[in-house]
Amino acid sequence: MSEKQIVLAEKAPKALGPYNVANRFGELVFASGQLGLDPANGELVPGGIEAETRQALLNMQNVLEAAGSSLSRVLKTTVFLRDMGDFAKMNAIYAEYFNADFPARSTIQVAALPKGGAIEIEAIAYLAH
């Protein structure tokens, strides 16, 4: 029987609360939402939705790699946007990171995100072998 394993990701921002950046269970990785935070200082990167989307996906990539997975092994993402008007800009950047075998995805507009972020992305992936 599998047990939950906590993932530590040195190249990603630290959790902002009482949660793990990711957990592994069996062959799956459950990655918490990533904001467009600079891991060096914990602050949002400047440049708006495009820069935050790019940083959130880079942070997710670092979390998944620390877990033994990668963006190419993502099965499902959930994208939280502060403003659905940013959908096209987010989608263009997202397509740079997921460009062939796309994961399933939901995109939801929310009232607010931590630190005033424009985007947060969570993912479920499987392990690399």
Steps between C-alpha positions, in 0.01 A plus 500: 500500500626848412557770756485873454842658445557871549683671213762762581580733211802721564459688169136595560345754738433377851139424599313808625311303763452162665525286185762322289603620154427144384430149620577173327269203539562186301581607143332841534618848599249749637653846468358796691418817315796705384485877475731717295736538795874544468646216714792725602289761678145359520355801316294512181707550188437832325342509155137402547314189396753378241797523737303348788376213281851425378636506858214288636571236234874514568426454871272205415772349282745524793251343742423212262867435429572490875224238525647287219256614231482778240262729314481242221343257748223730621156341481286790626543867585271749662566865417363769729483848346424824679354632174358278224588787266859372532405159356646554151832634634525213752406246234776620264769457769348169617528368143877562512528247786232250392520476122427145389333247728290747699382426854135534593435851637246711682529879514311690767470870579540569871441809714859514626825304519776503764735800487270666244610259227339496156529120458547177692548158338472159666574163342474124526777307325641149485851392585781458249658156472 
